[in-house]
Structures are given as C-alpha cells and as structure tokens.
Amino acid sequence: MKSAGIVYHGDYLKHYTGHHHPERAERLRAIMKRLDTDGLTDKLELIAPAKAAKEQLGYIHQGAYVTKVEVMSSRGGGMLDLDTPVCRDSFEVARLAAGGLLKAVDTVMESEVKRIFALVRPPGHHATATRGMGFCIFNNIAIAAEHLKREYGIRRILIVDWDVHHGNGTQDAFLSDPSVLYFSTHQYPHYPGTGWLDEPGIGAGEGYTVNVPLPAGTDDAGYLYVFNSILLPIAMEFKPEFVLISAGFDPHIKDPLASMNVSSRGFGLFMEVMKKIAADYSDDRLVATLEGGYDLHAIAESASAVVSAMLSPDTVAEREVATTEAVKNRVEEVKSVQRRYWHTLS
C-alpha cells in the first residue's frame, strides 16, 4: 500500500462544457499527463470512485434540485446558470465526482493511505443546497464532510479552501455547524461576492467560519503569512480530526480568471502547511479535491507540486514569512473579528 493516492476516472472527461469553457476536460488531461511525466503516477495509489447515491447527495442538496439536474441531463442538457452548463452525461459524472470524494475519505479512514488528492470534475464549492453555480453542480467536499460525520462519527473537520473564489456553497452548508471549521482565502472583491471577514457563522456555528479576503496580487509569501498567522493558531485550538482541502489553482499568477501571484511551487508549500496540521492533530488524515484553475500549464505544474508534497514523508512548513503591508493589515482585521472566538489569536 502506497503512502498517498489519487482518485481519478476517465468518465470525468464526459462532462462536456463546450470547447471554450474554462472548466473543461483538458484540465484533467493536463494534470494526469504532468503527473506521469514527472514520474509521480507510479508512486501513487490509484483509487477508483463509485457514484454517490442520491441519498448521499441529499446530505447537502435538496431533492428538488437533485431531480432538476437529473431531468435536465436526461433531456440532453441545459444551463444551471450563465456559467454552469449541463450535458447529457453531467448528472452521472457529477455523482461520480461527489462519489470520488466519498471514496477518498473512506479510503483514508479504512486503509494505510492517509493523503489523497481527488482529481474530479465538475468542481463543487460554489454549489448550494438548491443551486448549481460557478461551474459547480454538487458540493463534493461538503458531501464528504457530512459523510465523515454520519459514517465515522468525526466531530471536528477542518475545510481549508485556497481557491481564488470564495466557496459560498461550502460556507452555507456549515454556517451554523460547530463540527466543521471552514477556512477560506480568496481574492476580494471577486466572484461570487461573498466571504467578507465579518461572516463568522451563525448560532452554534458562530466562530467556525473564518474568511480571509485578500487583495489582488497576493503571492506565495502572502498566503503563507495568512496560514501561519491565522490558520495554524486556530487549528491548534480546534484540533481537527480530519483535514479537507478545496484545492483551486486559480490563485496562480498565470490564471486567466483572477489576479493573484501564486507560483506553482507555492501550492506545494501550502500543502506542507496542511500536512503539518494533519500530522499534529488528525493522524495524517488529509484529502484534497480539485476545484478551480484554468491555465492548463499552470494547473498541471501546480497539481504536480501538491502531489509531490503529499508523497514526501517530511513536513517542511515555512514559519517566518515576510509579506506586504496590505496583507498584514488584512490579517489584523481578520484577527480582530476572530479573536473573540479563538484564544490563540489573542
């Protein structure tokens, strides 16, 4: 049994969005080719997904919405919103994407493979209970988190979302749930317009949503400064039993849909931070899932950097990082909101 794995299936390529849509099958083809070129494929456990049952989709999504997607697909396709196309195969492929995350967390819980990257599509973190949007149909990572709670009794789940767009659907799913800590870094203002720092959750979940809206141009150092200054102290207090990551590669400097300056190597450094959290608190249990990233070379190179970090037995997180005054000021603003919930930020 290998130490790390990937979830992948050729059917993920069947979700057809059009030749010019940013979220297209070529993204996965580019990643898989790069992993093979870099000699990583043979080092990874290849994990075959199974389709999520409708009941499992119902952990997060209302039945009427699931039926809407199924009917739309059966009739040949349509549009869930201006950005989110559905083809004849999309319903079954989206079930397979959600099922890929379920298979990943099951594998981590039941085997020696503790780090898995689910290379699935369509992505999921914008999908809400009643709506597909932002290229997303079902919220794969939210379904997996709920599965961990229901099937394994996991009571402290950390979701880190470093996609350049705020994961509004994931936030909504757990806004009042103290068993899931949702931590998001994202360009602000940017699609979908949510994720300001004063959205800490509601009711019993107040304090368990941590948004870090970052200015355009934030680079590797800026992200690492955020992770070291906010995420690591909160994780130390929360002590997650499982780490989930919405791994979007659209903060990359070459991405056409955003304005951040993260390098491919930077994403590998981000994974080092996540590995440290998982090693310290979660018995190394960590699952990442593909979200955004729309430059084919950048997404392939970045995914390779992340997988390389996952395969490494060592954890080398950079703790002392210099950054811009804009990022430092934003960190202090976030701390001013969050320190009422987290003593480690005081």
N, C-alpha and C positions, 0 to 999 in steps of 0.2 A: 504494500500500500504506500503510495507516494504522499509527501507532506502537504501538497497543495493541489488544487484541481480547478478545472473549468467546466461549466455547464455549456453545452452547445448542441445544436441540432440544425441540420440543413433546411428543415421546414421554416426556420426563422426568416429565410430569404423569400418566402412566398408572400409575405405581407407587402403587397405592391402599392407604392405611394406615388408612382409617376417618375419619369426619367429625371426631372429637375427638382424633385422634392429633397430638402436637406436630409431628412431621415429616410434613407434608402438602404437597400440590401448591400450595396457596395461597402458600407461602413463595416459590416461584419466580415465580408470577404477580405478587406484590407487588414483587419486585425488578425484574422486567422493566418493569412499569408505571412504577416510580420512575425508572429509567434513561431511559425515554422522556420522562417529564415534565420531568426535569432537563436535557434536551437532549443527553444523552450517547450515545444509541444510534447516531446518525448519525456520530459521531466514532470509532466502534469498528469494527474488522474483525469481522464475524460469521463464526464458524468452525463448520462443521457436523461433528459427530462421526460416527464409524463404530463399530460394536460391536467390543469386544475379542474376539479369538479365544480359544477355551478354552485353547489353549497359552499365551497371554499371561496369562490368569487364573492358570495354573499356575506363573507366576513366583513367586507368593506363596502360593497356596492349594492344598491337597491335592486330587487328583482326586476323591476320595470326597465331599468337601464340595461341590465344584462340581456334581457329579452330584446330590447331595441337594437343592440349591436348584433345579436344573433339573426334577427329578421332582416336587418339591413344587409348583412353579409349574404344571407340566403337569396336575396333578391338581386345580387350582383354587385352591391356596394353603394357607397354614398359618402357624405361628409358629416362627421360629428360636429365639427365647427370649421371655420375657414382654413385651419391649418392641419386638420386631422382626418385624412381620408381612410375609408374602409373599402376593401375589395372583397371578392367572393371568399377568399381564404382567411380574411383578417380575424374573424371571431375565433376560429380554431387555433390560429397562430398566437393570438393574444392569450388564449387559455394555456397554450404551451409556454408562453413567456412567464405567466404567473406560476405555472407548474414548475418551471425551471428554478424559480426561487424557492418553492416548497421543497423540491428535491435537494437543493443546495443545503438548506438548513437541516433537513432530515439527515443528510449525509454527515454533516458536521456533528450532529447530536449522536449519531449511531456508529461512527467509524473513527479511524485514526486521521482522516483528512480534516484538518482544522481550519484551513483557509481556502476559500473557494471564490472564484470570480464567475458570476453568471453572465455569460455573453449572450444576452437575449434581446429580442426586439419583437414588438414595439416597446419603447420605454414606458415608464409608468408614473413618475412622481407628480405630474400635474392632474392625473385623473381623480375626480372626486366621487362621492357616493352616487351621484346622479348624472355625471357629465364626463365625457372624454374631451380632452383639450390639449393643446400644446404638443401634438404628435402622440399623445398617450391615450390608451384605451382602458386598460385595467391597471390599478396601482399595485404593481408587483411586490414592491418592498413592504408596503403596508399589509398586504395579504400575508406575506411571510412572517411579519412581526406578530400578527394576530394568531397565526398558526403556532408559533413558538409559545405563546401564552396558553392556548387551548390544549395543545397536544403534549407539551412538555412541562407546563407549569412555570415557565420562565416569567419572572416578575419584574425584572429590571433590564430593559432593552434600550440600547443606545443606537439611534439612527443618525449618522453623520452624512449630510448632503452637501457635497462640494461642487455640484453642478452650478453653472453660472446663473441659472434661473432658479428662483425660489420654488421649492416643492410645495406649492399650495395645497395639493391634494393630500400629501402625507401629513402636513401640519393639521389640516382639517380633521383627518381621521383620528388623531390622538390629542386634539386640543384640550380635552377635559380628562385625559388618561394619565395618571402619575406613574404608570408602569412603563411608559415609553417616553424617553427623553429625545426630543427632536432638535438637532443642532444643524443650522444651515448657514453657510457662507454663500453670498450671491451678489452679483452686480446690482446696484440700486442707483437710480430708478431703471428698471428694465422689466421685460415681460416676466410674470403676469401682473406686476404692480403690487404684489403683496410682500410680506416679510420685513416690515419695518421693525425696529428694535423694541417697540412698545407693544408687541404681540406675544406676551409670555405664557399664554394659555388661559384657560378659564376654569372656575370651580376647583375641583380636586386636582386638576392638571395645571393649575397656575404655577409657573416657575419651571415647568418641564418642556417649554418651547423656548429655544434660545436662537434668536435671529441676529446675524452679523451682516448687515447690509454694507457692502464695500464700494468704494469709489472706483470708477473706470480706471484702468491702468494698474491695478494691484498686481504685484508679481509674486514669485515664489516666496520671497522673504516676507511679504505682507501676510500671505496666508499662514506661513509657519509662525509668524508672530501672533496671529489670532489663535491658532491651535495651542501654542504654548501658554499664552496669557489667559485664555478663557476655557478652551475645551479640556485641557489636561487637569486644571484645578477642579472643574465641575465633575469630570469623570472620576477623580479621586474621591469625591464626596458621594457621588451617585453609585459607584461600584457596579457597573453593568455586568450582567451575566451573559450577554451576547452582544456583539457589535455588528451592525448592519451599515453598509455604505452605499449611498446613491452616488456612483462614480460617473459624473459627467465630465467630459474632456473639453467642453466648450469654454472654460476659462483660458484655454491655450492662446498664446499670442497670435497664432495663425487662424483662429476660428473666425468664420465669416459672419456669425450671428451675435458676436459680443465684442467687448473692448478691453479684455483683461490681458495680462502679460505673463502668464504662467508658461514655463518651459515644459517640455516632455519629461525631463529629469525631475522637475518639481513634483509631478504627480507620484513618482516613486518615493520622494521624500515625504509626501503626505501619507502614503501607505505606511511608512516607517512609524509615524506618529500613531496611526491606528493599530499597528501591530503592538506597540508598547502598551496601549490601553488594554487590548485583548490579552496580552501576556500578563499584565498586572492583575486583572480583575475577572477575566472571562474564560480562563483555562485555554487561551489562544483561539477561542471560537469567534470566527470572523467570516462574514460573507459580503462581498461587494457585488453590485449589479450595474450593468451598463445603462446609463441614461443618455445625456446629450454628447455632442462632439461631432462637428460637421466638415472639418477638413480631413480628407482621407489619410494623408501622410501623418498629420498631427495625431489623429486618434489612434492610428496603428502604433506609432512610436510611443505614445503615452501609455497605451494599454500594455505594451511590452515592458515599460519601466515599472508599472504597477505589478505585473506578474513576476518580474524579476525580484522585486522587493518581497512579494509573498513567498517566493521559493527560498529566500535567504533565511538561514536559521538564526541569524543575528538581527538585533534591532539597534539601529544607529539613528536615533532621533536628534536633530539639531536643536539644542535648547536655548542657545544665546543667538538671537537673530535681530539685526538692525533693520528698521523699515522707515517709511515716510511719516511725517507728522500727521498727514491725513488719516493714515491707518491707525496710528497711535491714538489720535483723538477719537476715532470711531470706537476703538476698543474701550476707552474710558467711558464713553457714552453707554455702551452695552453693559459694562460693569456696573454703572450707576443704576441701571434697571435690574440687573440680575443679582446683585449682592444682597438684596432683601430676601432672596431665596437660597443662596449658596454662601455659606460662611467662609469657604476657601477663597472667595473673591474679596473679602474684607481686608 
